[in-house]
Amino acid sequence: MEALDAFRQRLTYFAETDEAKTTPADAAIFSDLDRARVAALRDLWPALPVATRRRLVADMAELAEEQIEYNFGRALKVALRDEDAAIRARAIEGLWEEDGEDFLTYLLDEALRDPDREVREAATRALAHFSRLAVEDGIGPRWRQPLYTTLLALARGDDSVEVRRRALEALAVFTGDPAVTGQIERAYGDPDERIRMSAVYAMGRNCDDRWLDTILKEMDNPSAGLRYEATKASGELADRRAVPQLIERLGDDDREVQLAAIGSLGQIGGPSSMNVLKRLAVSKDDAVREAAEEALEEAAFMTTNPLNFGNRLAGGEERG
C-alpha cells in the first residue's frame, strides 16, 4: 500500500509541476507496473499537463531502448488511449518489442483508423514486427490472414506515402506470394524515390533470389538512399555474388552506405567477406573498426553454420 501511495503522490507531483522540471529519470517509476499502479495511472494520467505526458512517454521510450532492464509496456498501453495524437504515436513507437495480441488488436482495429496521420504511420511501422512473427509462427495462425490482407490493402491504398511504404516493407515477408511480388514490382516503378527505396528494402526482406539482379544494379544508383537500401538488401539475401560490389561500396562517398556494406558482408559470410572484414577490424576509423568487429562475429557464424542455406549459390561455389 505504501508503494501505491508513493506512486500516486508522484503522479500528483507530475500533475502540478511544470514539464521542464521533469527529467528522464522520473520516467523510471513507470517500469514493471503491477495492476494497482496501472489502475492508478489510468485514473490520474489525464490530469497531467499534455507537455508533461509527452515528455514522460518520450523518456519511457528512450529509456527502454537504452537500458533493457526497464519494461514500460503497461504504462505505454495506457498512453495509447491519450487524447493527444502525438502521445498515441510515441507510445506505439515505444512498444516496438511488444508482441501481445492485445496490442496487435489495437493496431488493426483502432490505430490504423485513427484520424491522425502520424498515429496511422506509427501503427503501420509497428506491424512489421508482427508480420515477421506471423510467418515465423511467433503468434497464433489466426493472425496471418488479417495481417496479410490489411498490409496489402494499405500498400495499395491512398493513405500517406509513409503508410504505403511501411506497409509494403511489412508485407514483404510473405515470400512467394504473387500479390506481394507484384506490389514490390509496382512500387519499384513508382516515380517517388521514397517508394522505390522501400521497394528495394522490401526485396531484401522478401528473401527471394528473383530480386538479386535488381539489387546489384541499385547498388550503383546515383542516389545515396537507393544505394544504401540496396546495400542493406544484399545482406538480407545473403548471396555471395553480391560480395564484389559490396567491397566496392566500402569506398562509397556516403558514410552510411560504407557502414551498410560492412554489415552486409557480415551477413553473407564466406572467405572473401571474412578476409575483408579482418582488414577493416584494425582500421584507425573507430566507426569502421567497430562495424567490422560486429560483422566478423556474424560472418563467423554464417560461415560455420551448416543450416545457413541463404548464402549458398547454385552449385555451392563462391564467385569473385
N, C-alpha and C positions, 0 to 999 in steps of 0.2 A: 504493500500500500504506500509506503514511504517513497518508493521509486516512482510509482504512478503520480503521486502528488508533486514530486520534484519535476517530473516530465511536464505536468500541467502548468506548473509555475514557470517553467522555461518557455512554454508556448505563449503564456500570458505576457512574459517579458518581450518576446518577439513581436507580439501584437502592439505593444506600447512603445517600442523602440524604433528609431529611425533605421532604415535599411543599411545605411552607410556604416553603422556601428556593429553590424554583424560581421563575423569572419568565417572563412571556410571551416574552421574547427567547430563552429557552432552546429554545423550540419551532422556531426558525428552522432548526436543523440537520436537520430532517426534510423540508425542501423539496428538490424535484428529486433524489430519491434514485436512485442507479444500482442495478443488480441486486445488486451485492455488499453494498451497505448495506441494501437491502431484506432480503436473507437474514440479515444480522446483526441487524437489527431484529426479524425474525420469531423468531430464536433467543433474544434477550435481553429482548424486551418482557414476557413473562410474569413475569420476575424483578423487575420494577419494582413497588413498592407500588401497590395499587389507587388510592389517593388521588393518587399522582403520575401514573399513567396517565390518570386522569380530568382532571387539571389540564392535562396536555400535549395531550390531544385537544381540550379546550375552547379552549386557546390556539391550536392549529393552525387550528381552525375560524374563530376570530375574526380571526387574522392574515390568513388567506386572503380574508376578506370585506373587510377594511380596506385591504389592500395587494395589488394584482394581481400583483406580481412573485413572490409565493410560490405554490408548487404542492405541496400536501401529499397529492395523490391517492394515491400509492403507500403512504405511511405510514398514511393513514386506512384504506386497504383492509386493512392488517394488523390495525388495531384493530377491524375488522368481526368478527373471529374471537375477540375478547376474551371471557373467561368472565363478565365483568361486563356486565349488560344496559344500564346507564346509559352505559357506554362505547360499546357497539354502537350505541345510539340516537344518541349525539352524533356518532359517526363518519359515520353515514348523513346526518345534517344537514349535516356539514361537506363532504360530497360533492355539494352541491346543483347544481353545474355539471357534474358528471360525466355523460358521455353514452356511455360504453363499454358494449358488450353484456355484458361480464363482470359489471359492476355491476348491470345490469338483470336478468341471470340470477340473481344473488344475491338481489335484492329479491323476485323472483317465486317462486323455489324455496326460499329459506331464511327471509328476514326476515319475510315475511308469515305464515310458520308458526311464528315464534318464540314461545316460551311467555310472553314478557314483553309486556305490552300496549304499553308505551312504544316498544319496538322496532317492533312492528307499525304503530303510528301514524306513526312517523318514516318507515317504508318506504312507507306509503300516500301521505304528503305528497310523497315523492321521485318517485313515479310520475307526478305531474302534469307534470313536466318531460318525461318520456318519452312521455306521451300526446300532448303538443304536437308532439314530434319525429315521432311516428308519423303524424299527419295531415298534416304538412308534408314528409313523405318525408325526414326527417332521420336516420332509421335504416332498417334493412332492412325490406322489406314483410312479411317473415315474422313480425314482432313485432306488427303491428297487431291481428290477431285475438286472440292471447293477452292482450294488454293490455286490449282491449275486454271480453273475457269475464271476466277477473279483476276489473276495476273494477266491472262491472255486478253481479257476484256479491257483492262487498264492500259496494256501496251498498245492496243488497237484504238483506244478511246480518244477523246478530245480534251482531256484534262491538261494540266500544265506539262511543259517539256520535262520537268523533273519527275513528275509522277510517271509519265510514259517511259522514260528511260530507265528509271529504277525498277519499274515493273518488268521490263524486258530483261534486265540483269537478274532479277529474282527468278523469272520464268525459265531462264536458260538451263537450269539444272535438269529439266525434264528432257534428257538426252534421247535422241532417236525419234522424237515426235515431229511429224511433218509440219504441223501448225507452228511449232516453235521454230523449226528450221526456216520456214517461210517468213516468220516475223523478224528473225535476225537478218535475213537477206533484205527484206524491205527497209529495215532500219539502216542497214549499211548503205543503201542507196538514197537515204534522206539528205536533203540539202543542208540541214542543220548539223554542223560539225559535232555538237554535243550528242546528238542522237547517234551519229556514226561512231563516236568514241564509245558509247555504251554498247553498240553492236559489236565492236571489236572485243570489248571486255566480255560480252556475252559469249563470244566464240570460244574464249578460253574456258569460261565457266561451263560451257556446253560439253567440253571434253570429247569432241568429235573430230577425227582426223580430216574431215572434209574442209575444215577451216584453215589448215596449216598453210597452204599457199597464200591465202589472203593475208594471214597474219604476218608471214615473212615479207610480203610486199609492203604492208603498212609499217613495218619496222624502218623503212627508208622514207616514210612520208615527210614532207617539209614541215608539217605541223608537229610540234613537240608533244602536244596532247595525244595525238594519234600514235606517234612513235612510242610514247610511254605505255599506252594501253596495249599495243601490240607486243611490246617487250614483256609486259607482265603476262599477257595471254599465252605467249610461247612457253612460259614456265608452267602454266596450268596444263597445257597439252603434254608437256614432258617428253617431247620428241627431240632426239639428239640431232636431227637435221637442222634445228634452229641454232645450234651452238656456234657455228662460224659467224652468223650475223649478230649473235649476242656478244661475241668477242669484239666485233666492230663497234657495237653500241657502247662499249666501255669507254670509247673516246668521244662519245656524243657531246655536243655543245651544251645540252641540258643536263643539269646535275641529277634531277630526278630520274631521267632515262638511264643514266650511268648506274645509279644505285639499283634501279629495277633490273637491269641486265645482270648485275651480280646476284640478286636474289633468284632470278630465273635459272642461272647456271647451277645454283644450289638445288633447285627443284628437279632439274633434269639429271644432274649427276653424270657419272661416267668419267673415264680417264682424262679426256680433254678438259672438261669442266674442272675437275679436281686440280689439274696442273695449273690452270689459270688462277683459280681461287687461292692456291697456296702462295703464288707470287703476290697476289693482292693483299694477302693476310699479313705481309710485312711492310705494307705501304706506310709512308710517313703521313699520309692523309688519314686523319682519325676516322672520318665517316666511311671511307673506303675500307679501311682495315677492319672496323667493327662489322660492317656489312659482309665482308668476305669471311670473317670468322664464323658468323652465324650461318652463312651459306655453306661453308665447309662441313659444318655439323650435319646439315640436311643432305648435302651431296654424299657424304659417307654413308648415310642411311639408304639413300636412293641407289647407291652402287651395290650395297651388300644385301639389300632386302630381296629375297627370292620371289616375293609376291608383287613386286613392283613391275607391272607389265606396261605401265603407261609410257615409259621412256624407251621402249624397245622398237626398233624399226622392223619392218617386214624383212625376214631373213636374219635378224638379230645383230647385224654388224653396225658399227658406228661409222658414219661418214665424216669426212673432213679431218 
